[in-house]
């Protein structure tokens, strides 16, 4: 299900956006890197027609421009994402079943139960999810509701405008991961049947999206992540953060010492992940069968084996671009594949093409 939470975008469609175009750039503005993927729809197939990446040095605007330039990306129509416990709310809510046209007004009356801010200062959207047999019998519906503060949305929109970009969508990071997962199945023309957890371990947080088939049933953010690991390693080795980041990519004989240093952080992360899985399984009577890992931190050797052992569930590194056709004349395929594990969010954003 490709979630289109239009009201979350503060009515940006009224700003003259052409949502029928066949080219869209997914722009992931992280804490240390900007990633951009351009997708072009050719008949029913999707192609990657641009890819750029740039570190954030002095300011974000310069890094965005550098990412577009390095990737040969000409389109300025973008989909981006926000996240953060102080900026967004994502809820899965069970309500009495109503028609789609009534859903928004029904949800409006429920907002104050789920949103910690003044409802006049936020924007929200909602949509029905696939009902279970029990929900159908009870005439219930499950609803995905997302909300954010108006000032957060406008600040993000103004950032994009200052970089010369036209915003089509401002989405939620974890939901974008789910859209990237769904895109692969659409391109293969296959059906997803497993219950799969997508776990992105980035610099400042861990994004979790539990998918039943290609529908998101649970999202969560965890705030122990790569930066804490880097800091602990730097303290132990007496090295700079920059040196440790390089060491994490190619640790050589330091693999075991580094794994020992970051083990408490991995315990904390996996404990929170396990609690999330338990909650999901109790709510939906389904069990997570596999874990797909992405994010910069998963580059570290043997990390997937350690996480598999701690979680007791098979974990594998996820390449979200694996099933997407790539225009080799426009894209540096080697560079794309070397960075594929950090491209889940921007690919999922561009999937709205």
C-alpha positions, 0 to 999 in steps of 0.5 A: 500500500503506497501511503499518500498522506496528503493532508500531512503535506499542509495542502501543498497541492494547491501550490501549483504542483503537477502530481501527474508527472512521470519523473520524481526524485526521492530526497533523504536529508539525513543528519550527516548525508543527503541522498537523492534518487530519481525514478522515471516511470516507463510504461509500467516499469520504473527505472532509476535514472539518477543517483547522487549523494553528498555529505552535509558540511556547511549547510544543507542547501549546498549539500542538496545542490551537490547531491543533485549535481553529482547524480546528474539529476535535472528534475526538481520535483521531490518527495521528502520525509520527516521523522522524530518523536517531537515532530510526528505522530503515527498511530494504528487505530481501530474504529467502527467501520465507515465509508471512505468519504466519512473517514476524515471527519470521523478521525477529526473528532478523535484527534485529541485522543492521539495528538499531544499538541493543539489540534489547531496547530497540526495537520493530519491524514488517515486512511483505511488499512486492510481489515482482518476477518475478525474486524470484518465480523465486528464491523470494525476498521483499522486506520493509519493516522499520521500527524505533524505540526504545521510549523514543522511542515512549513519549515521543511517546505521552505528549506526545499524551496530555498534549494530550488526544489518543488515539493510534491510530498512530505512523508514519514521516514518509516513509511517510506521504507515500506513503500520501497519494500512494496516497489520491489514486489511490484516490479517483480509482479509478485506478492509478499506473504511473509511478515517482515521487519525492515530495520534501518540503523542510521546515525541518530535513530533506528527506524522500524517498520513491520510489514504484513505482506506489503502493508505496514502494521507497526512503526517505531523509532529508537534513539540509540543508534550509530552515533552512540556506537561511534562515540564509544569506539572513539573514546576507547581507541582515543581516535577522532570520530572521522577516523572511527567512521573509516574504521567502522567501514574497514575494521580489519583486525579490530572487528572483535574489539569493536563488537565488544565495545558496541555490544551494550548498545546493540543489546539496548537496540535489540531489546527495544526491537524485541519489545516492538515485535512482542507488541505487534505479535500480541496485537495482530496474532502474527509473528515476525519471520525475517528482518531486513537490515539497512542504514549506514551502521549495517555496513559493519562486518558481522553485524547482521550475524550478531543481530540475528543471534540477539533477536533469534530471527534471521537478519539479512542486509537489504538492497532496496534497489535490487529489483529496480531497473537502472539506466546505466547511461545515466547512473554510476551503478557501482556507486549506487550498489556500494550505497544501496543499504542507505537508500531505502528511504529515498527510494521509497519516497521516489516510488510515488512517481 
